[in-house]
Amino acid sequence: MLNRRTLRIKAMQAIYAYMQAEGSDYLLALDQIGEDFAPDLNTMEVQDKKLLEGQKQIATLLFKEWYEKRQFDPEDAEKVIIDAVNRAIVSYQNQVRKDFRFYQNQMLTAVERIYDHYLANLQLLQVLNNLVEEEEAKRSRRFTEAKGPDVKQFLRNQLVQRILNNKSYQQHIIRRNISWGSDVSEIAQVYKNVLKQDEVFLSYLQNPSPTLTDDFELVKHIYKNIIFKEKTLQSLFEEQDLNWAENRSIVKSLVNKTLKMFGEEADGDTTEIALLDLSPNWEDDKAFFEELYEQTLQESEKYEAMIAASVQNWDVERVALLDKIILKMALSEMYIFRSIPVKVTINEYIEISKLYSTPKSKQFVNGVLDKMAQELINKGEIRKSGRGLIDNK
């Protein structure tokens, strides 16, 4: 299921995307200044190109000064220059605010999409069911004996029917508008060329009275060895989700837990069983996720200065952007989440650096975080509270 390391990774990716966009917003603001002082090609009046170029250069310098210090000294600059700088600042700030919310929404959507993949994978049972029904309908209309295995046994699979008749499953499918649409044709090819040739499936079809355990084992086999392995389906999933390589294990875990949940219930009504959530405490995890993103970016300059002070023998500008993001996220987490032990935070971001940053990042991140964490704890700036937080002062 979804865990907080995955949420940290999604937040890191969103913060990285935002910072790249922020750099573009800065360049667009400079372009706007350039356009303000570009010669007007539609006028018949003689224009002083040298004057316009000089005004552009001054406006550019003033905007860069504002960008670095969040204020600028006009130094008796002409009103036309000050107005151009102010317009560029407003444009930049507006676009940055839009990007901040855009990537936050994208981050949340990326996580919610994992749940849609989970539901879509369960819906594959309905797709297979429909394909079998269509095949049986064609078989009944034939005047000659049909070739190939008799697949109608699959229609009586108890586990499949339990899931498809479950109210929670049906409501989620409708509410989230889950559908395979035109991709059903590719699934049909996998059904025909892979599943119908599969020895375990063929053996199951020969069983005149399979038990619930038999039904469970078949469905588990289909997911494990076909749905989550077959190349055509994996390519299809990757087309639907650029992060499928990361999300696959979460979806697989959710599906496996769901199969087990429905397969273990020997008797009774299974229509009322609630489907799994993304995580055991999704609302808490979602709040953690959003606050981590927001606070890391809102306190970015503060954390930048802290990192610069901590790596005095290393030019902070030479620190890889991803490493800086990882360090800033760790600092944010140490400050604002009182129930998360410092050691847990440090270990989590070391692991993330191993997965996503440079080969030497693990040692760098480890060293910097250890040093900063100890300094902040000694100063009393980081205070942890909660059961079991014995490693914190």
Secondary structure as GFF3:
##gff-version 3
##sequence-region A 1 393
A	DSSP	alpha_helix	4	36	.	.	.	ID=ss1
A	DSSP	alpha_helix	49	69	.	.	.	ID=ss2
A	DSSP	alpha_helix	79	141	.	.	.	ID=ss3
A	DSSP	three_ten_helix	152	156	.	.	.	ID=ss4
A	DSSP	alpha_helix	158	164	.	.	.	ID=ss5
A	DSSP	alpha_helix	167	175	.	.	.	ID=ss6
A	DSSP	three_ten_helix	181	183	.	.	.	ID=ss7
A	DSSP	alpha_helix	184	193	.	.	.	ID=ss8
A	DSSP	three_ten_helix	195	197	.	.	.	ID=ss9
A	DSSP	alpha_helix	199	205	.	.	.	ID=ss10
A	DSSP	alpha_helix	212	222	.	.	.	ID=ss11
A	DSSP	pi_helix	223	227	.	.	.	ID=ss12
A	DSSP	alpha_helix	231	240	.	.	.	ID=ss13
A	DSSP	alpha_helix	244	264	.	.	.	ID=ss14
A	DSSP	alpha_helix	282	298	.	.	.	ID=ss15
A	DSSP	alpha_helix	300	310	.	.	.	ID=ss16
A	DSSP	three_ten_helix	316	318	.	.	.	ID=ss17
A	DSSP	alpha_helix	321	336	.	.	.	ID=ss18
A	DSSP	alpha_helix	342	356	.	.	.	ID=ss19
A	DSSP	alpha_helix	361	379	.	.	.	ID=ss20
###
